[in-house]
Amino acid sequence: MKIIKNKSRGITLIALVITIIVLLILVGITISALTGDNRNIWKSARSSIQNKNGRI
């Protein structure tokens, strides 16, 4: 009898953990950019509206 070896390779646990860590870092950066003290995104949107209305 021949022994059949299962050579299927899937995602390893280490690759999965690294992917989750990278995604959490990206989410943290996005949330801090939107709700941070500077609020650069909101300031740029407000100034864009003011430019369209002609109030600088």
MMTF fields as JSON, N, C-alpha, C and O atoms, coordinates in Angstrom:
{
  "mmtfVersion": "1.0.0",
  "mmtfProducer": "UNKNOWN",
  "numBonds": 223,
  "numAtoms": 224,
  "numGroups": 56,
  "numChains": 1,
  "numModels": 1,
  "chainsPerModel": [1],
  "groupsPerChain": [56],
  "chainIdList": ["A"],
  "bondAtomList": [4, 2, 8, 6, 12, 10, 16, 14, 20, 18, 24, 22, 28, 26, 32, 30, 36, 34, 40, 38, 44, 42, 48, 46, 52, 50, 56, 54, 60, 58, 64, 62, 68, 66, 72, 70, 76, 74, 80, 78, 84, 82, 88, 86, 92, 90, 96, 94, 100, 98, 104, 102, 108, 106, 112, 110, 116, 114, 120, 118, 124, 122, 128, 126, 132, 130, 136, 134, 140, 138, 144, 142, 148, 146, 152, 150, 156, 154, 160, 158, 164, 162, 168, 166, 172, 170, 176, 174, 180, 178, 184, 182, 188, 186, 192, 190, 196, 194, 200, 198, 204, 202, 208, 206, 212, 210, 216, 214, 220, 218],
  "bondOrderList": [1, 1, 1, 1, 1, 1, 1, 1, 1, 1, 1, 1, 1, 1, 1, 1, 1, 1, 1, 1, 1, 1, 1, 1, 1, 1, 1, 1, 1, 1, 1, 1, 1, 1, 1, 1, 1, 1, 1, 1, 1, 1, 1, 1, 1, 1, 1, 1, 1, 1, 1, 1, 1, 1, 1],
  "groupList": [{"groupName": "MET", "atomNameList": ["N", "CA", "C", "O"], "elementList": ["N", "C", "C", "O"], "formalChargeList": [0, 0, 0, 0], "bondAtomList": [1, 0, 2, 1, 3, 2], "bondOrderList": [1, 1, 2], "singleLetterCode": "M", "chemCompType": "L-PEPTIDE LINKING"}, {"groupName": "LYS", "atomNameList": ["N", "CA", "C", "O"], "elementList": ["N", "C", "C", "O"], "formalChargeList": [0, 0, 0, 0], "bondAtomList": [1, 0, 2, 1, 3, 2], "bondOrderList": [1, 1, 2], "singleLetterCode": "K", "chemCompType": "L-PEPTIDE LINKING"}, {"groupName": "ILE", "atomNameList": ["N", "CA", "C", "O"], "elementList": ["N", "C", "C", "O"], "formalChargeList": [0, 0, 0, 0], "bondAtomList": [1, 0, 2, 1, 3, 2], "bondOrderList": [1, 1, 2], "singleLetterCode": "I", "chemCompType": "L-PEPTIDE LINKING"}, {"groupName": "ASN", "atomNameList": ["N", "CA", "C", "O"], "elementList": ["N", "C", "C", "O"], "formalChargeList": [0, 0, 0, 0], "bondAtomList": [1, 0, 2, 1, 3, 2], "bondOrderList": [1, 1, 2], "singleLetterCode": "N", "chemCompType": "L-PEPTIDE LINKING"}, {"groupName": "SER", "atomNameList": ["N", "CA", "C", "O"], "elementList": ["N", "C", "C", "O"], "formalChargeList": [0, 0, 0, 0], "bondAtomList": [1, 0, 2, 1, 3, 2], "bondOrderList": [1, 1, 2], "singleLetterCode": "S", "chemCompType": "L-PEPTIDE LINKING"}, {"groupName": "ARG", "atomNameList": ["N", "CA", "C", "O"], "elementList": ["N", "C", "C", "O"], "formalChargeList": [0, 0, 0, 0], "bondAtomList": [1, 0, 2, 1, 3, 2], "bondOrderList": [1, 1, 2], "singleLetterCode": "R", "chemCompType": "L-PEPTIDE LINKING"}, {"groupName": "GLY", "atomNameList": ["N", "CA", "C", "O"], "elementList": ["N", "C", "C", "O"], "formalChargeList": [0, 0, 0, 0], "bondAtomList": [1, 0, 2, 1, 3, 2], "bondOrderList": [1, 1, 2], "singleLetterCode": "G", "chemCompType": "PEPTIDE LINKING"}, {"groupName": "THR", "atomNameList": ["N", "CA", "C", "O"], "elementList": ["N", "C", "C", "O"], "formalChargeList": [0, 0, 0, 0], "bondAtomList": [1, 0, 2, 1, 3, 2], "bondOrderList": [1, 1, 2], "singleLetterCode": "T", "chemCompType": "L-PEPTIDE LINKING"}, {"groupName": "LEU", "atomNameList": ["N", "CA", "C", "O"], "elementList": ["N", "C", "C", "O"], "formalChargeList": [0, 0, 0, 0], "bondAtomList": [1, 0, 2, 1, 3, 2], "bondOrderList": [1, 1, 2], "singleLetterCode": "L", "chemCompType": "L-PEPTIDE LINKING"}, {"groupName": "ALA", "atomNameList": ["N", "CA", "C", "O"], "elementList": ["N", "C", "C", "O"], "formalChargeList": [0, 0, 0, 0], "bondAtomList": [1, 0, 2, 1, 3, 2], "bondOrderList": [1, 1, 2], "singleLetterCode": "A", "chemCompType": "L-PEPTIDE LINKING"}, {"groupName": "VAL", "atomNameList": ["N", "CA", "C", "O"], "elementList": ["N", "C", "C", "O"], "formalChargeList": [0, 0, 0, 0], "bondAtomList": [1, 0, 2, 1, 3, 2], "bondOrderList": [1, 1, 2], "singleLetterCode": "V", "chemCompType": "L-PEPTIDE LINKING"}, {"groupName": "ASP", "atomNameList": ["N", "CA", "C", "O"], "elementList": ["N", "C", "C", "O"], "formalChargeList": [0, 0, 0, 0], "bondAtomList": [1, 0, 2, 1, 3, 2], "bondOrderList": [1, 1, 2], "singleLetterCode": "D", "chemCompType": "L-PEPTIDE LINKING"}, {"groupName": "TRP", "atomNameList": ["N", "CA", "C", "O"], "elementList": ["N", "C", "C", "O"], "formalChargeList": [0, 0, 0, 0], "bondAtomList": [1, 0, 2, 1, 3, 2], "bondOrderList": [1, 1, 2], "singleLetterCode": "W", "chemCompType": "L-PEPTIDE LINKING"}, {"groupName": "GLN", "atomNameList": ["N", "CA", "C", "O"], "elementList": ["N", "C", "C", "O"], "formalChargeList": [0, 0, 0, 0], "bondAtomList": [1, 0, 2, 1, 3, 2], "bondOrderList": [1, 1, 2], "singleLetterCode": "Q", "chemCompType": "L-PEPTIDE LINKING"}],
  "groupTypeList": [0, 1, 2, 2, 1, 3, 1, 4, 5, 6, 2, 7, 8, 2, 9, 8, 10, 2, 7, 2, 2, 10, 8, 8, 2, 8, 10, 6, 2, 7, 2, 4, 9, 8, 7, 6, 11, 3, 5, 3, 2, 12, 1, 4, 9, 5, 4, 4, 2, 13, 3, 1, 3, 6, 5, 2],
  "groupIdList": [1, 2, 3, 4, 5, 6, 7, 8, 9, 10, 11, 12, 13, 14, 15, 16, 17, 18, 19, 20, 21, 22, 23, 24, 25, 26, 27, 28, 29, 30, 31, 32, 33, 34, 35, 36, 37, 38, 39, 40, 41, 42, 43, 44, 45, 46, 47, 48, 49, 50, 51, 52, 53, 54, 55, 56],
  "secStructList": [7, 7, 7, 7, 7, 7, 7, 7, 7, 7, 7, 7, 2, 2, 2, 2, 2, 2, 2, 2, 2, 2, 2, 2, 2, 2, 2, 2, 2, 2, 2, 2, 2, 2, 2, 1, 1, 1, 7, 2, 2, 2, 2, 2, 2, 2, 2, 2, 2, 2, 2, 2, 2, 6, 7, 7],
  "xCoordList": [0.826, 0.0, 0.869, 1.905, 0.411, 1.105, 0.46, -0.762, 1.304, 0.797, 0.693, 1.681, -0.499, -0.727, -0.501, -1.15, 0.429, 0.735, -0.121, -0.259, -0.67, -1.489, -0.563, -0.028, -0.369, 0.545, -0.198, 0.358, -1.433, -2.158, -1.614, -1.434, -1.366, -0.822, -1.85, -2.368, -2.131, -3.105, -2.448, -1.223, -3.269, -2.776, -2.308, -3.04, -1.107, -0.599, -1.138, -1.624, -1.044, -1.532, -0.73, -1.284, 0.558, 1.413, 1.009, 0.941, 0.744, 0.319, -1.011, -1.226, -1.896, -3.199, -3.056, -3.708, -2.217, -2.004, -1.362, -1.761, -0.388, 0.265, -0.73, -0.712, -1.591, -2.607, -3.568, -3.917, -3.994, -4.904, -4.226, -4.857, -2.955, -2.231, -2.108, -2.3, -1.792, -1.674, -3.014, -3.06, -4.09, -5.414, -5.786, -6.373, -5.452, -5.731, -4.937, -5.449, -3.703, -2.898, -3.516, -3.6, -3.947, -4.572, -5.879, -6.161, -6.67, -7.92, -7.618, -8.304, -6.606, -6.233, -5.778, -6.123, -5.005, -4.55, -5.732, -5.801, -6.655, -7.822, -8.702, -9.151, -8.951, -9.797, -9.14, -9.81, -7.83, -7.152, -7.1, -7.105, -7.049, -7.05, -8.408, -8.49, -9.468, -10.813, -11.241, -11.987, -10.791, -11.255, -10.151, -10.341, -9.012, -7.894, -8.097, -9.108, -7.131, -7.215, -7.126, -7.748, -6.369, -6.182, -7.399, -7.765, -8.001, -9.157, -8.892, -9.673, -7.788, -7.385, -8.393, -8.593, -9.021, -9.992, -11.186, -11.669, -11.668, -12.829, -12.465, -13.284, -11.245, -10.827, -10.729, -11.119, -10.207, -10.083, -11.454, -11.659, -12.396, -13.745, -14.429, -15.11, -14.247, -14.861, -14.275, -15.01, -12.958, -12.355, -12.739, -12.826, -12.971, -13.419, -14.811, -15.08, -15.688, -17.037, -16.979, -17.713, -16.099, -15.981, -15.437, -15.86, -14.525, -14.011, -15.087, -15.126, -15.959, -17.022, -18.034, -18.613, -18.233, -19.177, -18.54, -19.241, -17.237, -16.569, -16.23, -15.888, -16.313, -15.976, -14.638, -14.565, -13.608, -12.27, -11.859, -10.771],
  "yCoordList": [-1.182, 0.0, 1.244, 1.318, 2.202, 3.479, 4.426, 4.476, 5.165, 6.172, 7.49, 7.986, 8.047, 9.307, 10.448, 10.54, 11.305, 12.453, 13.641, 13.941, 14.285, 15.472, 16.677, 17.101, 17.227, 18.356, 19.653, 20.575, 19.728, 20.976, 22.028, 21.782, 23.171, 24.268, 25.38, 25.828, 25.81, 26.875, 28.066, 28.155, 28.961, 30.149, 29.729, 29.081, 30.099, 29.75, 30.72, 31.803, 30.321, 31.146, 32.435, 33.488, 32.362, 33.552, 34.567, 35.763, 34.111, 35.023, 35.671, 36.847, 34.912, 35.452, 36.511, 37.553, 36.258, 37.228, 38.499, 39.598, 38.376, 39.557, 40.379, 41.608, 39.736, 40.445, 41.2, 42.346, 40.573, 41.238, 42.428, 43.47, 42.298, 43.407, 44.579, 45.726, 44.311, 45.388, 46.092, 47.319, 45.336, 45.942, 46.794, 47.865, 46.333, 47.123, 48.424, 49.455, 48.384, 49.61, 50.59, 51.784, 50.103, 50.986, 51.581, 52.755, 50.793, 51.302, 52.359, 53.379, 52.125, 53.098, 54.412, 55.478, 54.351, 55.575, 56.327, 57.553, 55.602, 56.24, 56.899, 58.03, 56.208, 56.782, 58.0, 58.998, 57.93, 59.079, 60.262, 61.414, 59.988, 61.083, 61.767, 62.979, 60.994, 61.572, 62.259, 63.237, 61.772, 62.316, 62.977, 63.268, 63.215, 63.793, 65.258, 65.85, 65.844, 67.251, 68.185, 69.247, 67.802, 68.684, 68.705, 69.746, 67.576, 67.421, 68.049, 68.869, 67.657, 68.218, 67.94, 68.775, 66.792, 66.452, 67.391, 67.875, 67.651, 68.533, 69.966, 70.68, 70.407, 71.766, 71.952, 72.992, 70.938, 71.061, 71.055, 71.754, 70.278, 70.267, 71.61, 72.116, 72.189, 73.488, 74.582, 75.431, 74.569, 75.598, 75.43, 76.41, 74.183, 73.956, 74.536, 75.133, 74.371, 74.939, 76.462, 77.128, 77.007, 78.465, 79.012, 80.082, 78.313, 78.757, 78.734, 79.613, 77.735, 77.656, 78.797, 79.298, 79.192, 80.263, 81.652, 82.663, 81.698, 82.977, 83.682, 84.864, 82.998, 83.583, 83.015, 81.885, 83.785, 83.326, 84.098, 83.879],
  "zCoordList": [0.0, 0.0, 0.0, 0.661, -0.757, -0.789, 0.213, 0.356, 0.891, 1.816, 1.06, 0.517, 1.03, 0.33, 1.311, 2.353, 0.951, 1.811, 1.393, 0.207, 2.353, 2.098, 2.033, 3.057, 0.854, 0.68, 0.402, -0.196, 0.825, 0.612, 1.569, 2.762, 1.029, 1.824, 1.885, 0.862, 3.083, 3.274, 3.938, 4.027, 4.392, 5.085, 6.469, 7.217, 6.79, 8.108, 9.152, 8.826, 10.368, 11.466, 11.567, 11.883, 11.303, 11.369, 10.303, 10.586, 9.093, 8.026, 8.359, 8.066, 8.965, 9.345, 10.43, 10.366, 11.419, 12.499, 11.961, 12.348, 11.089, 10.503, 9.705, 9.783, 8.943, 8.165, 9.075, 8.793, 10.15, 11.08, 11.742, 11.919, 12.113, 12.73, 11.775, 12.177, 10.52, 9.527, 9.337, 9.251, 9.273, 9.12, 10.336, 10.183, 11.526, 12.72, 12.743, 13.178, 12.282, 12.206, 11.221, 11.508, 10.068, 9.077, 9.597, 9.357, 10.297, 10.872, 11.933, 12.004, 12.75, 13.767, 13.173, 13.684, 12.096, 11.436, 10.837, 10.929, 10.228, 9.622, 10.673, 10.486, 11.769, 12.817, 13.443, 13.707, 13.686, 14.285, 13.318, 13.751, 12.021, 11.051, 10.993, 10.793, 11.166, 11.083, 12.373, 12.33, 13.501, 14.767, 15.58, 16.761, 14.968, 15.692, 16.009, 15.632, 16.707, 17.096, 15.892, 15.885, 14.893, 13.739, 12.828, 12.282, 12.675, 11.777, 10.416, 9.934, 9.808, 8.524, 7.423, 6.541, 7.462, 6.417, 6.496, 5.473, 7.721, 7.878, 7.522, 6.942, 7.859, 7.526, 6.013, 5.483, 5.322, 3.872, 3.208, 2.215, 3.737, 3.173, 3.393, 2.501, 4.585, 4.88, 3.996, 3.492, 3.805, 2.97, 1.51, 0.77, 1.09, -0.282, -0.49, -1.533, 0.476, 0.378, 0.396, -0.333, 1.235, 1.304, -0.02, -0.456, -0.654, -1.943, -3.017, -3.878, -2.972, -3.943, -3.749, -4.713, -2.504, -2.215, -2.355, -2.318, -2.512, -2.687, -1.39, -1.409, -0.274, 1.032, 1.487, 1.969, 1.335, 1.758, 2.992, 3.523]
}
